């Protein structure tokens, strides 16, 4: 017997995208909590986990730009976010690194 592929409708695709989004949010914020716990409670460096969070975000941004799915003002928001994050990181390193 030959199995047939069933076409998916827009509702199923939307549900899949929403589920993937929630999974990504749980994973990313969970990793950020682990990074914060390692840094502040145990005093360990967590660059490996933080790198996963950053790489995951970069993959999503890169895919949006490659498929031209990002809005015009989106690049400015990404750059502003990176600049603010770098400033906050520098302040934390200078104040807590002593």
C-alpha positions in Angstrom: 0.0 0.0 0.0 1.3 3.4 -0.9 1.2 6.0 1.8 0.0 9.5 0.7 1.3 12.7 2.1 -1.3 14.8 3.7 -1.2 18.5 2.9 -1.0 20.8 5.9 -3.2 23.8 6.3 -2.2 27.3 7.6 -3.5 26.5 11.1 -1.1 23.6 11.5 1.8 25.6 10.2 1.0 28.5 12.5 0.8 26.1 15.5 4.1 24.6 14.6 5.7 28.1 14.4 4.2 29.1 17.8 5.5 25.8 19.4 9.0 26.4 17.9 9.0 30.0 19.2 8.0 28.9 22.7 10.6 26.2 22.7 13.3 28.7 21.7 12.2 31.1 24.4 12.3 28.4 27.1 15.7 27.2 25.9 17.2 30.7 25.6 16.0 32.0 28.9 16.8 28.8 30.7 20.4 29.0 29.4 20.6 32.7 30.5 19.4 31.7 34.0 22.1 29.0 34.1 24.7 31.5 33.0 23.6 33.9 35.7 23.6 31.1 38.3 27.1 30.0 37.3 28.4 33.6 37.3 26.9 35.0 40.4 26.5 32.0 42.7 29.3 29.7 41.8 31.7 32.4 40.4 32.4 30.4 37.2 32.7 31.7 33.7 29.9 30.5 31.4 31.0 31.5 28.0 30.0 28.2 26.5 26.4 28.5 27.5 26.3 32.2 26.7 27.8 31.5 23.3 24.9 29.1 22.6 22.3 31.8 23.4 24.1 34.4 21.2 24.7 31.9 18.4 21.0 30.9 18.4 20.0 34.5 18.1 22.4 35.2 15.3 21.1 32.2 13.4 17.6 33.5 13.6 18.6 37.0 12.6 20.8 35.7 9.7 17.9 33.6 8.4 15.5 36.5 8.4 18.0 38.7 6.6 18.9 36.0 4.1 15.2 35.4 3.2 14.5 39.1 3.2 11.8 38.6 5.9 13.1 41.4 8.1 11.5 44.8 8.0 13.5 47.9 7.1 13.9 49.2 10.6 14.8 45.8 11.9 18.5 46.2 11.3 18.6 49.5 13.3 16.9 47.7 16.2 19.4 44.8 16.1 22.3 47.2 16.0 20.9 49.3 18.9 20.3 46.1 20.9 23.9 45.0 20.4 25.3 48.4 21.4 23.1 48.6 24.5 24.1 45.0 25.5 27.8 45.8 25.0 27.5 48.9 27.2 25.7 46.9 29.9 28.3 44.2 29.7 31.2 46.7 29.9 29.6 48.3 33.0 29.1 44.9 34.7 32.7 43.9 34.0 34.1 47.1 35.3 32.0 47.1 38.4 31.8 43.4 39.3 35.2 42.4 37.9 37.2 44.0 40.7 
